């Protein structure tokens, strides 16, 4: 496995400065935003699509520092009832897949999206309970009329371009659990898989190691984000896990994103890395830092240090003892 970083963390730096920071930290890969929520601070997609020379110069800067690009990321909502945002998200995804294909980047990360609850809705609607029955009716309509048709077409598009799609399992979007991931994959094709982030699993009550086993057995993990979550049980008792307080309300929130090692300890992260290796994922572990009580530099540095202590980098050897 290789250690990398989701480079939106350093959006205030130039492309070259970001790459230098990654190299100085001993990383081997960068994940780069190409639009949508992550922005495009380090990758102007249209410029690169138009010029082979610029693409080669771009890749040279990455490779001369001993780095690779693990993924392009353009998280958005391509099936939003907000037509303008849906089109912007779709356009960013299509262009990113084309660019990834041209530049040999194997994965494009994004969200599955969430439509309205009906054709007349103007805002996304995320059903979380089967009763009253209108919630179940809305969910069935969302999957059959919006989610599956969209990703069936885009999965075929990605496959033709030899690119895998890493859908981040993120609450608020229709694909947010191992079950919903596999359900969509079965209805589309194998180009559709997971960008697995344990931080979003923990606060849903899902054991990341178990999720890795489920998705790994289906060869459905295309990319991996390294981010932690702290669960404050006293606050869970008050607000529940679907806590809608702003992320900055750390004292009262039921859960808070943390840098790796500050929500769960070394043993848990060691189990996660071991499960990834055991169940077939031997690619990049990409650090994502959204810790509200740590600076960018300190949170990043601590994540690097903690992950280096558990990362399995070398290939397994023969069992010389047996």
Secondary structure, 3 states (H helix, E strand, C coil): CEEEEEHHHHCCCCHHHHHHHHHHCCCCEEEEECCHHHCCCCCCHHHHHHCHHHHHHHHHHHHCCCCEEEEEECCCCCCCCCHHHHHHHHHHHHHHHHHHHHHCCCEEEECCCCCCCCCCCCCCCCCCCCCCHHHHHHHHHHHHHHHHHHHHHHHHHHHHCCCEEEEECCCCCCCCCHHHHHHHHHHCCCCEEEEEEHHHHHCCCCCHHHHHHHHHHCCCEEEEEECEEEECHHHHHHHCCCCCCCCCCCCCCCEEEECCCCCCCHHHHHHHHHHHHHCCCCCEEEECCCCCCCCHHHHHHHHHHHHHCCCCCCCCCCCCCC
